[in-house]
């Protein structure tokens, strides 16, 4: 028997065969609990509030998701509002250009929405991938 951790829940199981089988991780990031998503096995971690101007936001997101996701997992996310359109747009840009784009968030300022700090998604992807590789020595 060995212990496995699935979406923050520890359980005992004879799971030696699971090393070769990807797990499906379902996370509801919509900001709202949803009984239908729960019925389909989605974890709802709670409503997430962020400050788009926070320079540590990307790392905070990595730290939030890392315990739930590994490189072998199949991940399904429920996104809020128009975020599915944004995700599709990023995927299409990646498919057309071969790299992820840099995003320019708009944050609420005193005079309305103003440009916040840009986030280079390709740089972020590369950084997360490097941090996630176990047993690789960078020379």
N, C-alpha and C positions, 0 to 999 in steps of 0.2 A: 504494500500500500504506500502511496506517496501523496503528498499534498499538492493540490493545484489551486490556483487563484484565478477566478473568473469574475471580472468586473467588480473587484473589491470583495468578493465573497470567497472565503476559503472553504475547501471541502476535501474530504479524504476519498481517494479513488485509486484503483489499480489502473494507472494511465500511461504505462510505458509505451503503448502504441500511439499515443497522441502526439509524440514528438514529430511524427511524419504527417499528421493530419492538421491542416489549418483550421483554426476555430473561427466562427463567425461572431464578430463583436458588433452588437447593435446598441447605439447610444442616441438618446433623444436629446438633442441640443436646441430644441425649438423654443425653450424657455417656459414651456407649459407641460404639466403632467397630462398624459393622454391615455385613457383606458385601452383604446384600440392598439396603440403602440406597445403598451405594457403587455397586452395579450399576445402580441407578436414577439415578445421577449426583449424589448428595448429597455435599457437602463435609463432612468431619469435621474441625473445627478443633482437636479435642482436648477432653479433659474440662475443664470450666470450673468453677473454684471461686470463690465469691463470699462476701462478708460483707454480709448483708442490712442491717446497721447502718451500713454505709459511706455517708455522705451524698453521695459522688461516684459511687455505683454506676450510676445512670442515665446519667451522662455517660460513664462507662467503657464501658457497653454501646453507647451511640451511637458512640463511637470505634471499638469492636470491629466493629460491623456496617456503618458508613458506607462503608468501602472496597468492600464487597460488594454494596450495595443502592442503587439510585437510585429516584426517584419513578416511573419508567416501568416498573420491573421487576415481574414476577409472582413473589412469594416463597412458597416452600413450606418449612415447618420441621418437623422431627421433634423433638418435645418429650419431656422425661423424665417418667416415672411418671404422676402425676395432673395434670401441667401441661396436657394437652389439655382436661381438664374446666375448669381455671381459665381457659384461653383462651376456651373456649366461653362460660363465664359472663360474662366481660368483654365479649365480643361481643354477647351477649343484653342485658346492662345498657345497653350503648351503643345498641343498637337500640331499647330501650324508653324510654330517657331522653334520647337525643340527645347524651349526653356520656359520656366514659369515667369510671369511678368512681375514688375514692381508695382505695388498698389499704393495709391494716394488716398488715404482716408480723409474724410471731412469730419471735423469735430466741432462741437458746439462752442462757440466763442461769445464774447460780449456783443459782437455785432452780427451774430448769426453763425452759420456754419463756415468754418475756415479750414484751409488745408492743414493737416497734421503731419507728423513725421512719416516719410515714405518707408515702406517695408519691401525689401527685395526678396520675393518669394523663392527665387532660385538659390540665393545665398542661404536663406533660412533652411530650405530643403537639404542643401548640401551639408550644412552644419549639423542638423538633426541626424542625418544619415551617418556622418562621421562619429557622432557621439553614441549612436546606437550599435555600432559594430563592435562586437565582443571579440577579444583575442587578437585584434589587429594592432600592430605597432607602427606608428607613424615615425619615419626617420627624417 
